[in-house]
Amino acid sequence: MPALRSLRSAYPDAEITLIGLPWAQEFAARFGRLVDEFLPFPGFPGFPEETPRSKDIVSFLLTCQHEP
């Protein structure tokens, strides 16, 4: 929270996208004044918190590359 508040305060016109595990979507919705968009992280080999969804990794990376 402090980091998001600081970003919003320092860059009030910035579009802030939170990339996180699917459960964090509720967090992003709750704090919509700090987060403009939520992008669910599909997991990745070596990250133990989420079983990687291999079919979603490529599209996730392509989405990240094409964000302005």
PyMOL Python script that loads the backbone (N, CA, C, O; Angstrom):
from pymol import cmd

cmd.read_pdbstr("""\
ATOM      1  N   MET A   1       0.798  -1.197   0.000  1.00  0.00           N
ATOM      2  CA  MET A   1       0.000   0.000   0.000  1.00  0.00           C
ATOM      3  C   MET A   1       0.842   1.263   0.000  1.00  0.00           C
ATOM      4  O   MET A   1       0.566   2.171  -0.784  1.00  0.00           O
ATOM      5  N   PRO A   2       1.857   1.358   0.847  1.00  0.00           N
ATOM      6  CA  PRO A   2       2.653   2.588   0.829  1.00  0.00           C
ATOM      7  C   PRO A   2       3.292   2.860  -0.529  1.00  0.00           C
ATOM      8  O   PRO A   2       3.375   4.011  -0.958  1.00  0.00           O
ATOM      9  N   ALA A   3       3.735   1.822  -1.193  1.00  0.00           N
ATOM     10  CA  ALA A   3       4.361   2.018  -2.507  1.00  0.00           C
ATOM     11  C   ALA A   3       3.338   2.519  -3.527  1.00  0.00           C
ATOM     12  O   ALA A   3       3.638   3.418  -4.312  1.00  0.00           O
ATOM     13  N   LEU A   4       2.143   1.948  -3.520  1.00  0.00           N
ATOM     14  CA  LEU A   4       1.109   2.393  -4.449  1.00  0.00           C
ATOM     15  C   LEU A   4       0.671   3.820  -4.146  1.00  0.00           C
ATOM     16  O   LEU A   4       0.452   4.613  -5.062  1.00  0.00           O
ATOM     17  N   ARG A   5       0.543   4.143  -2.882  1.00  0.00           N
ATOM     18  CA  ARG A   5       0.187   5.531  -2.509  1.00  0.00           C
ATOM     19  C   ARG A   5       1.263   6.499  -2.977  1.00  0.00           C
ATOM     20  O   ARG A   5       0.957   7.572  -3.497  1.00  0.00           O
ATOM     21  N   SER A   6       2.512   6.123  -2.794  1.00  0.00           N
ATOM     22  CA  SER A   6       3.620   6.993  -3.207  1.00  0.00           C
ATOM     23  C   SER A   6       3.642   7.182  -4.720  1.00  0.00           C
ATOM     24  O   SER A   6       3.853   8.291  -5.211  1.00  0.00           O
ATOM     25  N   LEU A   7       3.421   6.090  -5.460  1.00  0.00           N
ATOM     26  CA  LEU A   7       3.382   6.198  -6.923  1.00  0.00           C
ATOM     27  C   LEU A   7       2.254   7.121  -7.368  1.00  0.00           C
ATOM     28  O   LEU A   7       2.454   7.995  -8.211  1.00  0.00           O
ATOM     29  N   ARG A   8       1.073   6.923  -6.803  1.00  0.00           N
ATOM     30  CA  ARG A   8      -0.076   7.739  -7.189  1.00  0.00           C
ATOM     31  C   ARG A   8       0.164   9.204  -6.835  1.00  0.00           C
ATOM     32  O   ARG A   8      -0.198  10.100  -7.597  1.00  0.00           O
ATOM     33  N   SER A   9       0.766   9.439  -5.693  1.00  0.00           N
ATOM     34  CA  SER A   9       1.035  10.809  -5.266  1.00  0.00           C
ATOM     35  C   SER A   9       2.079  11.478  -6.168  1.00  0.00           C
ATOM     36  O   SER A   9       1.920  12.636  -6.555  1.00  0.00           O
ATOM     37  N   ALA A  10       3.130  10.756  -6.492  1.00  0.00           N
ATOM     38  CA  ALA A  10       4.214  11.316  -7.303  1.00  0.00           C
ATOM     39  C   ALA A  10       3.820  11.457  -8.774  1.00  0.00           C
ATOM     40  O   ALA A  10       4.281  12.369  -9.459  1.00  0.00           O
ATOM     41  N   TYR A  11       2.972  10.558  -9.251  1.00  0.00           N
ATOM     42  CA  TYR A  11       2.578  10.542 -10.657  1.00  0.00           C
ATOM     43  C   TYR A  11       1.054  10.431 -10.766  1.00  0.00           C
ATOM     44  O   TYR A  11       0.539   9.387 -11.167  1.00  0.00           O
ATOM     45  N   PRO A  12       0.344  11.476 -10.420  1.00  0.00           N
ATOM     46  CA  PRO A  12      -1.122  11.395 -10.366  1.00  0.00           C
ATOM     47  C   PRO A  12      -1.788  11.077 -11.702  1.00  0.00           C
ATOM     48  O   PRO A  12      -2.903  10.556 -11.717  1.00  0.00           O
ATOM     49  N   ASP A  13      -1.138  11.375 -12.818  1.00  0.00           N
ATOM     50  CA  ASP A  13      -1.737  11.112 -14.131  1.00  0.00           C
ATOM     51  C   ASP A  13      -1.286   9.791 -14.754  1.00  0.00           C
ATOM     52  O   ASP A  13      -1.715   9.440 -15.853  1.00  0.00           O
ATOM     53  N   ALA A  14      -0.416   9.060 -14.047  1.00  0.00           N
ATOM     54  CA  ALA A  14       0.090   7.792 -14.577  1.00  0.00           C
ATOM     55  C   ALA A  14      -0.998   6.728 -14.543  1.00  0.00           C
ATOM     56  O   ALA A  14      -1.878   6.752 -13.683  1.00  0.00           O
ATOM     57  N   GLU A  15      -0.927   5.802 -15.483  1.00  0.00           N
ATOM     58  CA  GLU A  15      -1.811   4.638 -15.456  1.00  0.00           C
ATOM     59  C   GLU A  15      -1.042   3.518 -14.762  1.00  0.00           C
ATOM     60  O   GLU A  15      -0.019   3.055 -15.266  1.00  0.00           O
ATOM     61  N   ILE A  16      -1.532   3.092 -13.621  1.00  0.00           N
ATOM     62  CA  ILE A  16      -0.846   2.092 -12.815  1.00  0.00           C
ATOM     63  C   ILE A  16      -1.537   0.745 -12.989  1.00  0.00           C
ATOM     64  O   ILE A  16      -2.726   0.594 -12.708  1.00  0.00           O
ATOM     65  N   THR A  17      -0.764  -0.226 -13.459  1.00  0.00           N
ATOM     66  CA  THR A  17      -1.258  -1.586 -13.634  1.00  0.00           C
ATOM     67  C   THR A  17      -0.591  -2.467 -12.594  1.00  0.00           C
ATOM     68  O   THR A  17       0.635  -2.510 -12.497  1.00  0.00           O
ATOM     69  N   LEU A  18      -1.403  -3.168 -11.820  1.00  0.00           N
ATOM     70  CA  LEU A  18      -0.890  -4.118 -10.840  1.00  0.00           C
ATOM     71  C   LEU A  18      -0.876  -5.496 -11.481  1.00  0.00           C
ATOM     72  O   LEU A  18      -1.911  -5.987 -11.930  1.00  0.00           O
ATOM     73  N   ILE A  19       0.286  -6.114 -11.523  1.00  0.00           N
ATOM     74  CA  ILE A  19       0.425  -7.482 -11.993  1.00  0.00           C
ATOM     75  C   ILE A  19       0.552  -8.338 -10.748  1.00  0.00           C
ATOM     76  O   ILE A  19       1.440  -8.126  -9.923  1.00  0.00           O
ATOM     77  N   GLY A  20      -0.339  -9.303 -10.618  1.00  0.00           N
ATOM     78  CA  GLY A  20      -0.315 -10.129  -9.420  1.00  0.00           C
ATOM     79  C   GLY A  20      -0.999 -11.462  -9.632  1.00  0.00           C
ATOM     80  O   GLY A  20      -1.573 -11.735 -10.686  1.00  0.00           O
ATOM     81  N   LEU A  21      -0.921 -12.281  -8.601  1.00  0.00           N
ATOM     82  CA  LEU A  21      -1.605 -13.566  -8.635  1.00  0.00           C
ATOM     83  C   LEU A  21      -3.108 -13.314  -8.670  1.00  0.00           C
ATOM     84  O   LEU A  21      -3.567 -12.267  -8.213  1.00  0.00           O
ATOM     85  N   PRO A  22      -3.870 -14.242  -9.198  1.00  0.00           N
ATOM     86  CA  PRO A  22      -5.304 -14.010  -9.386  1.00  0.00           C
ATOM     87  C   PRO A  22      -6.055 -13.515  -8.146  1.00  0.00           C
ATOM     88  O   PRO A  22      -6.990 -12.724  -8.270  1.00  0.00           O
ATOM     89  N   TRP A  23      -5.659 -13.971  -6.955  1.00  0.00           N
ATOM     90  CA  TRP A  23      -6.359 -13.526  -5.751  1.00  0.00           C
ATOM     91  C   TRP A  23      -6.206 -12.027  -5.509  1.00  0.00           C
ATOM     92  O   TRP A  23      -7.020 -11.442  -4.794  1.00  0.00           O
ATOM     93  N   ALA A  24      -5.198 -11.397  -6.076  1.00  0.00           N
ATOM     94  CA  ALA A  24      -4.956  -9.963  -5.859  1.00  0.00           C
ATOM     95  C   ALA A  24      -5.927  -9.082  -6.642  1.00  0.00           C
ATOM     96  O   ALA A  24      -5.926  -7.864  -6.468  1.00  0.00           O
ATOM     97  N   GLN A  25      -6.749  -9.673  -7.493  1.00  0.00           N
ATOM     98  CA  GLN A  25      -7.716  -8.875  -8.250  1.00  0.00           C
ATOM     99  C   GLN A  25      -8.694  -8.183  -7.301  1.00  0.00           C
ATOM    100  O   GLN A  25      -9.100  -7.049  -7.555  1.00  0.00           O
ATOM    101  N   GLU A  26      -9.073  -8.848  -6.218  1.00  0.00           N
ATOM    102  CA  GLU A  26      -9.957  -8.225  -5.225  1.00  0.00           C
ATOM    103  C   GLU A  26      -9.276  -7.020  -4.578  1.00  0.00           C
ATOM    104  O   GLU A  26      -9.918  -6.000  -4.325  1.00  0.00           O
ATOM    105  N   PHE A  27      -7.984  -7.142  -4.315  1.00  0.00           N
ATOM    106  CA  PHE A  27      -7.213  -6.035  -3.756  1.00  0.00           C
ATOM    107  C   PHE A  27      -7.229  -4.849  -4.711  1.00  0.00           C
ATOM    108  O   PHE A  27      -7.471  -3.715  -4.297  1.00  0.00           O
ATOM    109  N   ALA A  28      -6.973  -5.113  -5.987  1.00  0.00           N
ATOM    110  CA  ALA A  28      -6.948  -4.045  -6.984  1.00  0.00           C
ATOM    111  C   ALA A  28      -8.306  -3.361  -7.098  1.00  0.00           C
ATOM    112  O   ALA A  28      -8.383  -2.142  -7.249  1.00  0.00           O
ATOM    113  N   ALA A  29      -9.363  -4.143  -7.025  1.00  0.00           N
ATOM    114  CA  ALA A  29     -10.709  -3.564  -7.098  1.00  0.00           C
ATOM    115  C   ALA A  29     -11.002  -2.717  -5.864  1.00  0.00           C
ATOM    116  O   ALA A  29     -11.607  -1.650  -5.970  1.00  0.00           O
ATOM    117  N   ARG A  30     -10.582  -3.183  -4.714  1.00  0.00           N
ATOM    118  CA  ARG A  30     -10.832  -2.450  -3.466  1.00  0.00           C
ATOM    119  C   ARG A  30     -10.101  -1.117  -3.430  1.00  0.00           C
ATOM    120  O   ARG A  30     -10.604  -0.138  -2.879  1.00  0.00           O
ATOM    121  N   PHE A  31      -8.912  -1.085  -4.022  1.00  0.00           N
ATOM    122  CA  PHE A  31      -8.103   0.127  -3.998  1.00  0.00           C
ATOM    123  C   PHE A  31      -7.996   0.730  -5.392  1.00  0.00           C
ATOM    124  O   PHE A  31      -6.909   1.089  -5.844  1.00  0.00           O
ATOM    125  N   GLY A  32      -9.124   0.835  -6.060  1.00  0.00           N
ATOM    126  CA  GLY A  32      -9.183   1.360  -7.419  1.00  0.00           C
ATOM    127  C   GLY A  32      -8.669   2.783  -7.555  1.00  0.00           C
ATOM    128  O   GLY A  32      -8.287   3.197  -8.649  1.00  0.00           O
ATOM    129  N   ARG A  33      -8.654   3.532  -6.472  1.00  0.00           N
ATOM    130  CA  ARG A  33      -8.108   4.891  -6.554  1.00  0.00           C
ATOM    131  C   ARG A  33      -6.584   4.879  -6.705  1.00  0.00           C
ATOM    132  O   ARG A  33      -5.982   5.879  -7.095  1.00  0.00           O
ATOM    133  N   LEU A  34      -5.970   3.731  -6.391  1.00  0.00           N
ATOM    134  CA  LEU A  34      -4.515   3.601  -6.499  1.00  0.00           C
ATOM    135  C   LEU A  34      -4.088   2.768  -7.700  1.00  0.00           C
ATOM    136  O   LEU A  34      -2.977   2.926  -8.205  1.00  0.00           O
ATOM    137  N   VAL A  35      -4.964   1.885  -8.154  1.00  0.00           N
ATOM    138  CA  VAL A  35      -4.650   0.955  -9.242  1.00  0.00           C
ATOM    139  C   VAL A  35      -5.669   1.144 -10.356  1.00  0.00           C
ATOM    140  O   VAL A  35      -6.875   1.080 -10.116  1.00  0.00           O
ATOM    141  N   ASP A  36      -5.192   1.374 -11.566  1.00  0.00           N
ATOM    142  CA  ASP A  36      -6.090   1.578 -12.710  1.00  0.00           C
ATOM    143  C   ASP A  36      -6.491   0.274 -13.383  1.00  0.00           C
ATOM    144  O   ASP A  36      -7.598   0.149 -13.906  1.00  0.00           O
ATOM    145  N   GLU A  37      -5.590  -0.686 -13.364  1.00  0.00           N
ATOM    146  CA  GLU A  37      -5.840  -1.933 -14.077  1.00  0.00           C
ATOM    147  C   GLU A  37      -5.151  -3.071 -13.333  1.00  0.00           C
ATOM    148  O   GLU A  37      -4.129  -2.875 -12.675  1.00  0.00           O
ATOM    149  N   PHE A  38      -5.725  -4.252 -13.450  1.00  0.00           N
ATOM    150  CA  PHE A  38      -5.125  -5.447 -12.865  1.00  0.00           C
ATOM    151  C   PHE A  38      -4.847  -6.442 -13.977  1.00  0.00           C
ATOM    152  O   PHE A  38      -5.700  -6.684 -14.831  1.00  0.00           O
ATOM    153  N   LEU A  39      -3.655  -7.016 -13.965  1.00  0.00           N
ATOM    154  CA  LEU A  39      -3.273  -8.021 -14.947  1.00  0.00           C
ATOM    155  C   LEU A  39      -2.864  -9.274 -14.180  1.00  0.00           C
ATOM    156  O   LEU A  39      -1.843  -9.271 -13.493  1.00  0.00           O
ATOM    157  N   PRO A  40      -3.658 -10.356 -14.290  1.00  0.00           N
ATOM    158  CA  PRO A  40      -3.326 -11.566 -13.532  1.00  0.00           C
ATOM    159  C   PRO A  40      -2.068 -12.252 -14.061  1.00  0.00           C
ATOM    160  O   PRO A  40      -1.896 -12.428 -15.267  1.00  0.00           O
ATOM    161  N   PHE A  41      -1.206 -12.628 -13.140  1.00  0.00           N
ATOM    162  CA  PHE A  41       0.031 -13.330 -13.461  1.00  0.00           C
ATOM    163  C   PHE A  41      -0.270 -14.823 -13.538  1.00  0.00           C
ATOM    164  O   PHE A  41      -0.779 -15.393 -12.573  1.00  0.00           O
ATOM    165  N   PRO A  42       0.035 -15.471 -14.668  1.00  0.00           N
ATOM    166  CA  PRO A  42      -0.350 -16.870 -14.844  1.00  0.00           C
ATOM    167  C   PRO A  42       0.602 -17.872 -14.194  1.00  0.00           C
ATOM    168  O   PRO A  42       0.477 -19.076 -14.417  1.00  0.00           O
ATOM    169  N   GLY A  43       1.534 -17.398 -13.407  1.00  0.00           N
ATOM    170  CA  GLY A  43       2.541 -18.289 -12.850  1.00  0.00           C
ATOM    171  C   GLY A  43       3.670 -18.479 -13.850  1.00  0.00           C
ATOM    172  O   GLY A  43       3.550 -18.128 -15.024  1.00  0.00           O
ATOM    173  N   PHE A  44       4.745 -19.030 -13.373  1.00  0.00           N
ATOM    174  CA  PHE A  44       5.902 -19.252 -14.235  1.00  0.00           C
ATOM    175  C   PHE A  44       6.747 -20.335 -13.573  1.00  0.00           C
ATOM    176  O   PHE A  44       6.812 -20.390 -12.345  1.00  0.00           O
ATOM    177  N   PRO A  45       7.394 -21.195 -14.351  1.00  0.00           N
ATOM    178  CA  PRO A  45       8.238 -22.232 -13.749  1.00  0.00           C
ATOM    179  C   PRO A  45       9.266 -21.614 -12.797  1.00  0.00           C
ATOM    180  O   PRO A  45       9.964 -20.663 -13.148  1.00  0.00           O
ATOM    181  N   GLY A  46       9.343 -22.168 -11.602  1.00  0.00           N
ATOM    182  CA  GLY A  46      10.278 -21.667 -10.603  1.00  0.00           C
ATOM    183  C   GLY A  46       9.641 -20.749  -9.577  1.00  0.00           C
ATOM    184  O   GLY A  46      10.252 -20.467  -8.547  1.00  0.00           O
ATOM    185  N   PHE A  47       8.419 -20.270  -9.834  1.00  0.00           N
ATOM    186  CA  PHE A  47       7.683 -19.462  -8.868  1.00  0.00           C
ATOM    187  C   PHE A  47       6.728 -20.400  -8.123  1.00  0.00           C
ATOM    188  O   PHE A  47       5.753 -20.865  -8.713  1.00  0.00           O
ATOM    189  N   PRO A  48       6.979 -20.685  -6.859  1.00  0.00           N
ATOM    190  CA  PRO A  48       6.192 -21.705  -6.170  1.00  0.00           C
ATOM    191  C   PRO A  48       4.771 -21.279  -5.778  1.00  0.00           C
ATOM    192  O   PRO A  48       3.950 -22.138  -5.457  1.00  0.00           O
ATOM    193  N   GLU A  49       4.465 -20.000  -5.796  1.00  0.00           N
ATOM    194  CA  GLU A  49       3.169 -19.532  -5.318  1.00  0.00           C
ATOM    195  C   GLU A  49       1.996 -19.940  -6.193  1.00  0.00           C
ATOM    196  O   GLU A  49       0.868 -20.029  -5.708  1.00  0.00           O
ATOM    197  N   GLU A  50       2.238 -20.182  -7.445  1.00  0.00           N
ATOM    198  CA  GLU A  50       1.155 -20.481  -8.389  1.00  0.00           C
ATOM    199  C   GLU A  50       1.643 -21.543  -9.363  1.00  0.00           C
ATOM    200  O   GLU A  50       2.739 -21.431  -9.911  1.00  0.00           O
ATOM    201  N   THR A  51       0.841 -22.562  -9.577  1.00  0.00           N
ATOM    202  CA  THR A  51       1.180 -23.565 -10.583  1.00  0.00           C
ATOM    203  C   THR A  51       1.107 -22.890 -11.950  1.00  0.00           C
ATOM    204  O   THR A  51       0.075 -22.324 -12.312  1.00  0.00           O
ATOM    205  N   PRO A  52       2.201 -22.950 -12.707  1.00  0.00           N
ATOM    206  CA  PRO A  52       2.206 -22.264 -14.009  1.00  0.00           C
ATOM    207  C   PRO A  52       1.118 -22.785 -14.941  1.00  0.00           C
ATOM    208  O   PRO A  52       0.938 -23.992 -15.101  1.00  0.00           O
ATOM    209  N   ARG A  53       0.409 -21.858 -15.543  1.00  0.00           N
ATOM    210  CA  ARG A  53      -0.564 -22.195 -16.582  1.00  0.00           C
ATOM    211  C   ARG A  53       0.129 -21.935 -17.918  1.00  0.00           C
ATOM    212  O   ARG A  53       0.022 -20.856 -18.502  1.00  0.00           O
ATOM    213  N   SER A  54       0.836 -22.951 -18.373  1.00  0.00           N
ATOM    214  CA  SER A  54       1.692 -22.811 -19.555  1.00  0.00           C
ATOM    215  C   SER A  54       0.990 -22.190 -20.747  1.00  0.00           C
ATOM    216  O   SER A  54       1.582 -21.378 -21.457  1.00  0.00           O
ATOM    217  N   LYS A  55      -0.258 -22.556 -20.978  1.00  0.00           N
ATOM    218  CA  LYS A  55      -0.969 -22.029 -22.141  1.00  0.00           C
ATOM    219  C   LYS A  55      -1.221 -20.528 -22.026  1.00  0.00           C
ATOM    220  O   LYS A  55      -1.460 -19.868 -23.037  1.00  0.00           O
ATOM    221  N   ASP A  56      -1.170 -19.979 -20.812  1.00  0.00           N
ATOM    222  CA  ASP A  56      -1.439 -18.554 -20.614  1.00  0.00           C
ATOM    223  C   ASP A  56      -0.183 -17.689 -20.550  1.00  0.00           C
ATOM    224  O   ASP A  56      -0.271 -16.466 -20.657  1.00  0.00           O
ATOM    225  N   ILE A  57       0.979 -18.305 -20.377  1.00  0.00           N
ATOM    226  CA  ILE A  57       2.212 -17.533 -20.193  1.00  0.00           C
ATOM    227  C   ILE A  57       2.542 -16.700 -21.428  1.00  0.00           C
ATOM    228  O   ILE A  57       2.864 -15.518 -21.308  1.00  0.00           O
ATOM    229  N   VAL A  58       2.467 -17.299 -22.601  1.00  0.00           N
ATOM    230  CA  VAL A  58       2.821 -16.574 -23.836  1.00  0.00           C
ATOM    231  C   VAL A  58       1.881 -15.394 -24.045  1.00  0.00           C
ATOM    232  O   VAL A  58       2.342 -14.294 -24.351  1.00  0.00           O
ATOM    233  N   SER A  59       0.582 -15.593 -23.889  1.00  0.00           N
ATOM    234  CA  SER A  59      -0.354 -14.482 -24.098  1.00  0.00           C
ATOM    235  C   SER A  59      -0.161 -13.395 -23.044  1.00  0.00           C
ATOM    236  O   SER A  59      -0.316 -12.212 -23.347  1.00  0.00           O
ATOM    237  N   PHE A  60       0.176 -13.777 -21.809  1.00  0.00           N
ATOM    238  CA  PHE A  60       0.477 -12.800 -20.765  1.00  0.00           C
ATOM    239  C   PHE A  60       1.678 -11.937 -21.167  1.00  0.00           C
ATOM    240  O   PHE A  60       1.631 -10.711 -21.069  1.00  0.00           O
ATOM    241  N   LEU A  61       2.739 -12.581 -21.614  1.00  0.00           N
ATOM    242  CA  LEU A  61       3.936 -11.841 -22.017  1.00  0.00           C
ATOM    243  C   LEU A  61       3.670 -10.939 -23.215  1.00  0.00           C
ATOM    244  O   LEU A  61       4.171  -9.815 -23.266  1.00  0.00           O
ATOM    245  N   LEU A  62       2.894 -11.413 -24.169  1.00  0.00           N
ATOM    246  CA  LEU A  62       2.543 -10.581 -25.328  1.00  0.00           C
ATOM    247  C   LEU A  62       1.710  -9.379 -24.896  1.00  0.00           C
ATOM    248  O   LEU A  62       1.915  -8.274 -25.397  1.00  0.00           O
ATOM    249  N   THR A  63       0.787  -9.580 -23.988  1.00  0.00           N
ATOM    250  CA  THR A  63      -0.014  -8.467 -23.478  1.00  0.00           C
ATOM    251  C   THR A  63       0.878  -7.420 -22.814  1.00  0.00           C
ATOM    252  O   THR A  63       0.705  -6.220 -23.027  1.00  0.00           O
ATOM    253  N   CYS A  64       1.829  -7.884 -22.009  1.00  0.00           N
ATOM    254  CA  CYS A  64       2.750  -6.959 -21.330  1.00  0.00           C
ATOM    255  C   CYS A  64       3.582  -6.172 -22.343  1.00  0.00           C
ATOM    256  O   CYS A  64       3.825  -4.981 -22.151  1.00  0.00           O
ATOM    257  N   GLN A  65       4.009  -6.814 -23.394  1.00  0.00           N
ATOM    258  CA  GLN A  65       4.814  -6.136 -24.402  1.00  0.00           C
ATOM    259  C   GLN A  65       4.029  -5.082 -25.164  1.00  0.00           C
ATOM    260  O   GLN A  65       4.598  -4.078 -25.592  1.00  0.00           O
ATOM    261  N   HIS A  66       2.741  -5.294 -25.339  1.00  0.00           N
ATOM    262  CA  HIS A  66       1.938  -4.386 -26.150  1.00  0.00           C
ATOM    263  C   HIS A  66       1.236  -3.303 -25.352  1.00  0.00           C
ATOM    264  O   HIS A  66       0.554  -2.455 -25.928  1.00  0.00           O
ATOM    265  N   GLU A  67       1.392  -3.318 -24.039  1.00  0.00           N
ATOM    266  CA  GLU A  67       0.812  -2.245 -23.229  1.00  0.00           C
ATOM    267  C   GLU A  67       1.570  -0.960 -23.504  1.00  0.00           C
ATOM    268  O   GLU A  67       2.796  -0.975 -23.605  1.00  0.00           O
ATOM    269  N   PRO A  68       0.858   0.153 -23.626  1.00  0.00           N
ATOM    270  CA  PRO A  68       1.563   1.424 -23.904  1.00  0.00           C
ATOM    271  C   PRO A  68       2.406   1.889 -22.739  1.00  0.00           C
ATOM    272  O   PRO A  68       3.052   2.934 -22.822  1.00  0.00           O
TER     273      PRO A  68
END
""", "prot")
cmd.dss("prot")
cmd.show_as("cartoon", "prot")
cmd.util.cbc("prot")
cmd.orient("prot")
